Each structure stands twice: as C-alpha cells, then as structure tokens.
Amino acid sequence: MTSRGTRRCSLAAATVLLTLLAGCGSSSDDPEAGDSPPDTSSTSASESPSPVEVPTTEVVEPADGGLVKVPGASMRALSTYKHLNDYGIVQGWNDGQSSLSFAPSLTRARSLDAFAKEWIKEHGGPKVKVRQDDVVAGGKYSAWHVIDTTTDPSEIKHDFGIMFLDSAWLVDITIYVDAYPETLSEEEQQQVIDSLLASFKTDLD
C-alpha cells in the first residue's frame, strides 16, 4: 500500500521535472527563440491528407426490353413496352407513359448538322421542331436532338438523328402528358430517354 506521504513526494518530483523540461524548451538568453516559427514538418508528415472528392458520373442502364431491329441498327425497348406496330423498317413500341419509334433514314446529308437542318425543315420548321444540344447514343454515336411540344399538346416529342458511315437512323421518343397510371416527372422522362438511347447499336457493334 502507498502512503499519502509517498504520493505527495511523487507529485512534487513530477512537478519539478515538468518545470525543468519547460525551461529547456525556450531560453531567454536566445534572442531568436521567440521569433522562430514552430516546426510542423513532423506534424504534417504524420497527418493523413484530406480526402479529395472525385465527381461521379451516373451510370445509365440501357433498356433491356424487347429487341427493336431495323436495317443496320437495333435498340432495346423498355421492359414495360409492348410491340405497337411493325411496318417493316419502322418499329413502334409503347406503354401508358411513353413510346419509341425507330427507323432508318434516307437522308442525303453529309454531316450531322446538315441532317438536322434538313429534317427540321421538312417537319414544320424551327418554330415547331426546336433543336437542343446534341447527345450520345449507344455510348459513342453523336445524335442531334429536337423537341416538339406544339404539334400535339398531349405529347412531348423528342426526335434524334444518328449517322454512322453511309447510314442514318431516326429515333422518336414521345412522352405522354396525360399518362397512365401517372405522368412521368422530368427526371423520370430523362431516365426513359437516356435508357433507350443507351441501348442503340449498329450492326457492326
């Protein structure tokens, strides 16, 4: 058992030791002691660097429904879509909220921009078919994008034109305004478009 006197002596010795150590840390005889910056090299080396936020790109899952095949290319319908019509080179699929129409194009345009201008001119002009920023189909094919909200107020029509080598295709994705069982939100509409376009493939893929 340790007596109170022994504990007091130990505390007194510890106090003296701390005082001596503190006195050795800085000396009033050294004029530069107060001006020297603290050495942080050891602290910096031991500290782990702050985590860097890496921007994440949302992965778009391609549609995995029925095969929509036209000459030279194919797409996948949404799993909720049913085969609406088949005119040989024109394929139509839909559900109660949106629809897909896919067909080859007979354009003579030599560039994507010329293709878009030609198509817009033939389908009501720029006041009806409002061009948007180009998008990507199938992960690598550039496509022009046109929106029509005036021809039929109950629909929002998104048209896309894709060119590859000497072939071209038209994709129409229509969003129903008065949909069943409910109208898609803007985010859900974009998900439908992204998922369908991501499934695009040419016969060479």
C-alpha positions in Angstrom: 0.0 0.0 0.0 1.3 3.5 -0.9 1.2 6.1 1.9 -0.1 9.7 1.4 3.5 11.0 2.1 4.9 8.9 -0.7 2.2 10.1 -3.2 2.9 13.8 -2.2 6.7 13.3 -2.9 6.0 11.7 -6.2 3.7 14.6 -7.2 6.3 17.1 -6.1 9.0 15.4 -8.1 6.8 15.2 -11.2 6.1 19.0 -10.8 9.8 19.8 -10.6 10.6 17.6 -13.7 7.9 19.3 -15.8 9.2 22.7 -14.8 12.8 21.8 -15.8 11.5 20.5 -19.2 9.5 23.6 -19.8 12.6 25.7 -19.0 14.8 23.8 -21.5 12.2 24.3 -24.3 12.9 28.0 -24.6 15.7 30.2 -23.2 15.5 33.9 -22.6 19.2 34.1 -23.5 18.4 33.2 -27.1 17.0 36.3 -28.9 15.7 34.3 -31.8 13.8 31.8 -29.8 10.6 33.8 -29.8 10.7 34.6 -33.5 11.3 31.1 -34.8 8.2 29.5 -36.4 7.2 26.2 -35.0 8.5 23.1 -36.7 5.5 21.5 -38.3 7.3 19.1 -40.6 6.8 16.1 -38.4 3.2 17.0 -37.8 2.5 17.4 -41.5 4.1 14.1 -42.3 2.1 12.3 -39.7 -1.2 13.8 -40.7 -3.2 12.0 -43.4 -4.1 14.1 -46.4 -7.7 15.3 -46.7 -9.8 13.2 -49.0 -10.3 14.6 -52.4 -13.9 14.4 -53.8 -14.0 12.7 -57.2 -17.0 13.6 -59.3 -19.0 10.5 -60.1 -20.9 10.0 -63.4 -24.2 8.4 -63.0 -24.2 5.1 -64.9 -27.1 4.8 -67.3 -28.5 1.3 -67.6 -29.5 0.5 -71.2 -33.1 -0.6 -71.8 -33.4 -4.3 -71.6 -36.8 -5.0 -73.1 -37.7 -6.4 -76.5 -35.3 -6.1 -79.4 -36.2 -3.3 -81.8 -34.5 -4.1 -85.1 -34.3 -2.1 -88.3 -31.8 -2.3 -91.2 -28.3 -1.5 -90.0 -29.1 -1.0 -86.3 -31.1 -2.0 -83.3 -32.3 -0.8 -79.9 -34.0 -2.3 -76.9 -37.4 -1.3 -75.7 -38.2 -0.6 -72.1 -39.3 -3.7 -70.2 -42.8 -2.2 -69.8 -43.2 -1.6 -73.6 -45.4 -3.6 -75.9 -44.9 -4.0 -79.6 -47.3 -1.4 -81.0 -46.7 -1.7 -84.8 -44.3 -3.1 -87.3 -44.1 -1.6 -90.8 -41.0 -3.5 -91.8 -38.4 -0.7 -91.5 -40.4 1.3 -88.9 -40.8 -0.2 -85.4 -43.1 1.2 -82.7 -43.3 0.3 -79.0 -45.0 1.9 -76.1 -46.6 1.7 -72.6 -49.0 4.1 -71.0 -46.4 6.8 -70.3 -44.1 6.9 -73.3 -43.3 5.4 -76.7 -40.5 4.6 -79.0 -40.4 4.7 -82.8 -37.2 3.6 -84.6 -36.5 3.7 -88.4 -33.6 4.1 -90.9 -33.4 7.5 -92.6 -32.9 8.1 -96.4 -31.2 11.5 -95.8 -28.6 12.6 -98.4 -26.9 14.9 -95.8 -23.2 14.5 -95.4 -23.0 15.8 -91.8 -25.0 15.5 -88.6 -25.7 19.3 -88.6 -26.9 19.2 -92.3 -29.0 16.1 -91.4 -30.7 18.0 -88.5 -31.4 21.1 -90.6 -32.9 19.1 -93.4 -35.1 17.1 -91.1 -36.3 20.2 -89.2 -37.2 22.0 -92.5 -39.2 19.0 -93.7 -41.2 18.7 -90.4 -42.6 22.1 -89.6 -39.5 24.3 -89.3 -37.5 25.6 -86.3 -40.5 27.1 -84.6 -42.1 23.7 -84.3 -39.1 21.5 -84.0 -36.8 23.2 -81.6 -33.2 22.0 -81.7 -31.4 21.1 -78.5 -27.8 20.2 -77.7 -26.5 17.1 -79.4 -26.5 13.9 -77.3 -24.8 10.5 -77.4 -26.5 7.2 -78.4 -25.0 3.8 -77.7 -22.2 5.4 -75.7 -20.4 6.6 -78.8 -22.6 7.8 -81.6 -23.4 11.5 -81.8 -27.1 12.4 -82.4 -28.9 15.6 -83.0 -31.9 16.3 -80.7 -35.1 18.1 -81.4 -38.1 18.7 -79.2 -41.7 19.4 -80.3 -44.3 20.5 -77.7 -46.7 22.3 -80.0 -47.9 19.8 -82.7 -49.9 17.8 -80.1 -50.3 19.4 -76.6 -50.8 15.9 -75.1 -47.3 14.8 -76.1 -43.7 15.9 -75.8 -41.9 14.5 -78.8 -38.1 14.1 -78.7 -36.6 13.3 -82.1 -33.0 12.1 -82.5 -30.9 11.7 -85.7 -27.9 9.4 -85.8 -25.3 9.0 -88.6 -22.6 6.4 -89.0 -20.6 5.7 -92.1 -23.2 5.9 -95.0 -26.2 5.1 -92.9 -28.6 7.2 -90.7 -31.4 6.5 -88.3 -34.3 8.4 -86.7 -35.4 7.7 -83.1 -38.6 9.2 -81.8 -39.2 9.1 -78.1 -42.6 10.5 -77.1 -43.6 11.3 -73.5 -47.3 11.3 -72.8 -48.5 14.4 -70.9 -51.7 12.7 -69.7 -50.1 9.4 -68.9 -51.3 6.2 -67.3 -51.0 5.3 -64.4 -49.4 8.7 -63.9 -47.4 11.3 -65.8 -43.6 10.9 -65.5 -41.6 13.6 -63.7 -39.0 15.5 -65.6 -36.3 13.3 -64.0 -38.2 10.1 -65.0 -38.6 11.4 -68.5 -34.9 11.9 -68.8 -34.3 8.4 -67.4 -36.5 6.9 -70.1 -34.7 8.9 -72.9 -31.2 8.0 -71.6 -32.0 4.3 -71.1 -33.5 3.9 -74.6 -30.6 5.8 -76.3 -28.0 3.9 -74.4 -29.3 0.6 -75.9 -28.6 1.8 -79.5 -26.2 -0.4 -81.5 -25.2 -0.6 -85.2 -24.8 -4.0 -86.8 -21.1 -3.5 -86.6 -21.1 -3.3 -82.8 
